[in-house]
Amino acid sequence: MPKVSIIVPVFNAKAYLPMCLDCLINQTLKDIEILCINDCSTDNSLNILKKYQKKDKRIAIINLSKNGGASTARNAGLAQANGDYIGFMDSDDRIDFTFFEKLYSIAKKTGAEIVKGSLKNANIDSNILYDISLNNKIKIHKAYFTSQFYSAIYKTSFLNKNKLKFRIGVAPIEDQVFLLEVIAAAKNIELIDNVFYYYLNNSSSIISTLTAKKQNSWIKGLSFCLSFLNNKNVDKEFYKIRYREYFNEMLSLFTRINSIQQKRKIAKIVYKYFDLCECKSYCVQASLLKFLKTKTVDEFLELFKNSVGYSDRIFPEIKINQTILKTKKLYIFGTGRYSIKAMEQIEQKGWILKGFLDSNPSIKKFLGYKVFKPEQLIKSKKKDFFIIISSRAYALEMHVYLEQAGLVRDNDFFSII
């Protein structure tokens, strides 16, 4: 029995796959198996896998008969895994060479069901920009372990006993759904801060390619999460942390999609699970019904925000040198939930906002303001703008735009909050 089984879904990953495999075959923990699930790749990925398999017999290749997506691939790996613990890695990411040795060492000392390392975000060239580990929050309560599942290893017997695997048809939030069920069942989670998983982030965000099918899957996934909370016996703090996460996720999705039909689906789910909200306001319920009947949006959206305690989310204070705003036009990059928080501060401070930036061409207006393409602004000859990045998730995307325009980051026109 290997100490750790590492599951790697592979689909058309030829550009990054060698980097990923090099990280795995050079792990200081030698007693591992590397399960590479080829999800019907049409590029050179399979040949790369075969080449590496000849060099390292710990690599096993599992070929799926039809393309099923990341969740199907990971479940195929789970079915074949023989390790004492199981880890996951995406084919375009990388890890420290000591990653699995450090996690497994703590696992054997403590018998923990889950041992989680730290995570850093990398741009498309794998230059490290910032640490985005959730560990400090998870130390407060395990319910904050809402993402970054690949930065941990999981005891195989624990997963099997609780019949835990990835749900199909809830992409692109299958990781959130998986972690909800896993963390709810876990009694012993250990955290390590000095070993890193490096998540590759590029400018092709999931939001900007959000098809109607993915919207439906996202809504389905969030509905499952709310249903799980409604029926599962979890402690009060777990319940409180998670329900706000999912309602705010629905609010973010609601503001990003244009289809009234999809908005109505979200509204129906909110109405169904409205009792989960701490603020059970009659006017919000009335607004929900009004929206479902008349298809009006604005009133429902505003009350929806208030009903889920949206304004109570922790958000840093935006500080800008006042002399800058005298000569620069102010923009917010992003049109999600944190953009709303940034907008609230701007209004409170009395600053004049010119508009929002977003790479999704279907978003024309947000909160009554015009939405511009980032490259349209950044590539303009006149650099008379100041951009507030509404969340760290957008920072890497902006970094790419700036590099393409030949600009360096400068607080005169670019600020990460």
LUMDRENMI-342540 format. One record per residue (C-alpha): residue in three letters; y negated, x negated, z. Coordinates in pm, whole numbers, plus 32768, in hexadecimal, padded with zeros to 4 digits. Example, Ala and Ser with C-alpha at 12.3 -4.5 7.8 and 13.67 -1.06 7.14 Angstrom:
BEGIN
ALA81C27B32830C
SER806A7AA982CA
***
This chain:
BEGIN
MET800080008000
PRO7EAF7F687F9B
LYS7D9C7F6E809E
VAL7CA280207FBC
SER7CC880E47E78
ILE7B8980DE7DA8
ILE7B5A81FB7CB0
VAL7A7D81BC7B80
PRO7A3E82D77A83
VAL79FB8243792B
PHE795982F67808
ASN78A6823476F4
ALA7838812777E7
LYS785D7FEE7711
ALA76FC7F71775F
TYR77337F5A78D7
LEU78AD7F63790B
PRO78E07DE5790E
MET77DB7DC37A23
CYS788C7ED07AEF
LEU79E77E397AC0
ASP796C7CDA7B0F
CYS78EB7D5D7C5C
LEU7A3E7DF57CA9
ILE7B2A7CDD7C44
ASN7A557BE47D08
GLN7A587CA87E4D
THR7AA27BD07F7D
LEU7B997CDC7FE8
LYS7CBD7C867F02
ASP7DB87D927F65
ILE7D247EAB7E95
GLU7D837F7F7D6A
ILE7C837FD77C5F
LEU7CC781287BBD
CYS7BFF81497A7A
ILE7C0A82A979EB
ASN7BB982A77878
ASP7B2183FE783A
CYS7B5D83F776BF
SER7A5682EE7675
THR79F782D07506
ASP79538178751F
ASN79F280297576
SER7A2A807E76E6
LEU7BA6809576CE
ASN7BC07F407624
ILE7AE87EAA7738
LEU7BCD7F42783F
LYS7D047EB57792
LYS7C617D5D777A
TYR7C197D5A78F0
GLN7D707DE67943
LYS7E0F7CB6789B
LYS7D3F7BD87982
ASP7D7E7C9E7ABF
LYS7EBA7D677AFD
ARG7E117E287C18
ILE7D677EF77B09
ALA7E1B80377AA5
ILE7DA48105797C
ILE7DD0827F7986
ASN7D8983277836
LEU7D2984967845
SER7DA485717727
LYS7C52861F7706
ASN7AF385DF7782
GLY7AC7868A78D1
GLY799785E8796F
ALA796B850D7AA2
SER7A0485FF7B9E
THR7B4386297AD2
ALA7B5B84B17AA8
ARG7B2A846D7C1B
ASN7C2F85727C77
ALA7D2484CA7B87
GLY7CE383887C42
LEU7D1584307D94
ALA7E6884B07D20
GLN7ED9834D7CC9
ALA7E39828E7DEB
ASN7F2181CC7ED2
GLY7E2181217FB3
ASP7DEE814B8126
TYR7C82819D80D0
ILE7BDB82177F92
GLY7A9381A57EF9
PHE79D382197DC9
MET78FF815D7CD0
ASP784581CD7B98
SER787E80FA7A63
ASP770D809F7A3C
ASP76D2802D7BA5
ARG771B7EF27C69
ILE77677E8C7DD1
ASP775A7D5D7EB4
PHE78947C877E98
THR78CF7CC0800D
PHE789E7E397FF5
PHE7A037EB58024
GLU7A687D9F8114
LYS794F7DF68206
LEU798E7F6B81F1
TYR7B077F478219
SER7AE17E56833E
ILE7A1A7F5C8401
ALA7B0F806A8395
LYS7C377FAF8428
LYS7B7F7F5C856B
THR7B0C80C185AA
GLY7C05819B84EF
ALA7AD98254845D
GLU7B148362835C
ILE79E082EB829D
VAL792D819A8297
LYS77E3819581DA
GLY771D8068815F
SER75B4806180EA
LEU752580AC7F93
LYS7415801C7EBA
ASN738680A87D7B
ALA73777FC57C4C
ASN72C07FEC7B05
ILE73697FD579B5
ASP736D7E5679CA
SER74027E647B2A
ASN72C97DD67BCB
ILE72C77E5C7D2E
LEU71997F2D7D7E
TYR71DA7FCC7ECF
ASP72D280297FDB
ILE7318819F7FDC
SER742F81A480DC
LEU745D82E481A5
ASN74F6822A82CA
ASN73D1824C83BC
LYS73CC83C58389
ILE754683E283A1
LYS7532833184F3
ILE746A845E8569
HIS7567855984E4
LYS7688854783F0
ALA75FD8672832E
TYR74FC85898290
PHE761884E881CC
THR75C585C480A0
SER75E384C67F84
GLN764D835F7F35
PHE77C083AD7F5F
TYR781682767E96
SER778281947FA5
ALA78A681E5808F
ILE7A1F81CF80AE
TYR7AF482F48124
LYS7C3D82F181DF
THR7D46836F80EE
SER7E09842E81F7
PHE7CC584DE8261
LEU7C7C855080FC
ASN7DE385C280C5
LYS7E0086788212
ASN7CC6874381C8
LYS7D18876B8055
LEU7BCA86D37FF6
LYS7B7886837E8D
PHE7A6586BD7D8F
ARG7A2088217D23
ILE7A1C88637BAD
GLY78FF891D7B02
VAL77E688C87BF4
ALA774E879C7B40
PRO765187017B64
ILE766C87307CE1
GLU77E386FC7D09
ASP779A85DA7DF5
GLN76D086BC7EDD
VAL77E487C17EE1
PHE78EC86B77F23
LEU782486228041
LEU77E1877580DE
GLU795587B78107
VAL79A786508166
ILE789586218268
ALA78D487768306
ALA7A3E870D8341
ALA79F785A783B3
LYS79F385508524
ASN79C283D7850E
ILE78C68337841E
GLU786781C78439
LEU773181318393
ILE76EE7FCE8318
ASP75907F5F82B8
ASN75CE7E018230
VAL76A37E4180FA
PHE76277EF27FC4
TYR76887FD47EA5
TYR758F7FB37D86
TYR755380FB7CD2
LEU74D280D87B6F
ASN73B681C77B26
ASN731F81E879CB
SER721C82C27921
SER731C83C378AB
SER730D849D79E0
ILE73FB85C17A0D
ILE72D786B37A1E
SER724F864E78CA
THR739E869D7826
LEU73E887D778EE
THR749788BF77FA
ALA74D88A2F783F
LYS764389D5788E
LYS75D788D27990
GLN74DE89C97A23
ASN75F98AC37A54
SER76D689B97AF1
TRP75BD894B7BD8
ILE757C8AB07C47
LYS76F28AE47C7A
GLY770689AA7D4F
LEU75E28A0D7E2B
SER76738B697E54
PHE77BA8ACF7EC8
CYS770389F47FC6
LEU764A8B1E8059
SER778B8BE98063
PHE78398AC68114
LEU772B8ABB821F
ASN77388C338246
ASN78AE8C368287
LYS79028AE28317
ASN78F78AA2848C
VAL7802897E849A
ASP7719891E85B6
LYS75B889AC85BD
GLU750788688563
PHE75EE8827843A
TYR75AD898983C5
LYS7433896883E9
ILE741B881B8330
ARG74F888858212
TYR747889E481CF
ARG7315896081A5
GLU7397885580B8
TYR743F89567FD8
PHE73288A587FDE
ASN722E89487F86
GLU731488D07E71
MET73168A327DE7
LEU719D8A407DFF
SER718288F87D41
LEU726D89777C32
PHE71B48AC47C27
THR706B8A127BDB
ARG710689317AD0
ILE71B18A2E79F0
ASN71038B1B7902
SER720E8C2578D0
ILE71BF8D67798B
GLN73338DB8797E
GLN73878C767A37
LYS726C8CAF7B2E
ARG72FC8E077B77
LYS74508D6B7BC0
ILE73AF8C8C7CC3
ALA72EC8DAF7D57
LYS742B8E7B7D7B
ILE74D28D5F7E39
VAL73A28D357F1A
TYR73A78EA97F61
LYS751F8EA27FA7
TYR74FF8D8780A2
PHE73A98DE18121
ASP742A8E088284
LEU74608C8F828E
CYS72E68C63828C
GLU72408C4083DF
CYS71158D01835D
LYS71A38E5B8311
SER705C8EEA8298
TYR7057904B8211
CYS6F4B8FEC8113
VAL702C8ED88087
GLN714E8FCA8063
ALA706790C57FBD
SER6FE98FB77ED2
LEU714E8F587E7A
LEU719A90BE7E1C
LYS705690D97D59
PHE70AA8F9F7C96
LEU720990197C4A
LYS717E91617BCA
THR703A90FD7B1D
LYS70798F8D7AC2
THR6F308F1B7B5B
VAL6F408DB67BD9
ASP6E0B8D397C8F
GLU6E168E137DC7
PHE6F8B8DDD7DF4
LEU6F698C637DCE
GLU6E578C487ED3
LEU6F138D1C7FD1
PHE70588C6A7F7F
LYS6FB18B1F7FDA
ASN6F3C8BAB8126
SER70878C558178
VAL71528B138172
GLY705F8A498241
TYR6FFE89808110
SER6EB08915819D
ASP6F5E887D82CC
ARG7015876F8206
ILE6FB5860B8264
PHE6ED08574815F
PRO6DF8843C817E
GLU6C7F84518185
ILE6BDF83F68039
LYS6AD382EE8067
ILE69EE82937F44
ASN68B381C07F47
GLN679D82BB7F09
THR66E581CE7E1B
ILE681381D87D30
LEU67FC83537D06
LYS669383347C96
THR670082817B58
LYS686982F27B29
LYS690A843D7ACB
LEU6A1784A37BC3
TYR6B7985067B53
ILE6CC185507C05
PHE6E0384D07B68
GLY6F1785D27B92
THR6F2C874D7B9E
GLY702787807CB6
ARG701F87D97E25
TYR6F6F86997E93
SER6E6486CD7D8B
ILE6E0F880F7E3D
LYS6DEB874D7F83
ALA6D09864D7ED9
MET6C3B87697E47
GLU6C0E88067F9F
GLN6B7786C38025
ILE6A9486997EF7
GLU6A0B87F77F2B
GLN69D887B7809F
LYS691B86758058
GLY6843871A7F4F
TRP68A8862C7E38
ILE6894869A7CCC
LEU69E3869A7C1A
LYS69EB86737AA1
GLY6B5686D97A6D
PHE6CC886807A93
LEU6DAC859079D5
ASP6F1685DE797D
SER700D855A787B
ASN70A186B57842
PRO6FF387367707
SER704388A2775C
ILE6F5F889D788E
LYS6E0388EF7812
LYS6D5E89657953
PHE6D9D89357AC8
LEU6CE189DB7BE6
GLY6BDC8A477AE7
TYR6B9C88E57A65
LYS6BED88527911
VAL6D1C876A7905
PHE6CFF862D7833
LYS6E08853D77B4
PRO6DF583F7787C
GLU6DF083187749
GLN6CD583E676B5
LEU6BF7837F77D6
ILE6C718220781A
LYS6C5D81AA76B2
SER6AFA82277688
LYS69F781137654
LYS6917818D776A
LYS69B7814978BD
ASP68DE823F797C
PHE69F782DD7A46
PHE6A9882C77B9D
ILE6C00833F7BBD
ILE6CA683B77CFC
ILE6E22839C7CEC
SER6E9C84D47DA1
SER6FE9843D7E0E
ARG70A082F27E04
ALA719A838D7D14
TYR708883887C0A
ALA701282257C53
LEU7118817D7B79
GLU70D182677A59
MET6F5F82137A6D
HIS6FB480A37A83
VAL706580BD7931
TYR6F38816A7892
LEU6E50805C7916
GLU6F2D7F447895
GLN6F417FE8773F
ALA6DC67FFD7736
GLY6DA57E8D7796
LEU6D007EDE78E3
VAL6D3C7E487A39
ARG6D307F1A7B73
ASP6BD37F1A7BFE
ASN6B4D7FF37D14
ASP6A1580307C43
PHE6ADC812C7B7A
PHE6C3E81437C0A
SER6CAA81A27D69
ILE6E0281DE7E00
ILE6DFB82B57F37
***
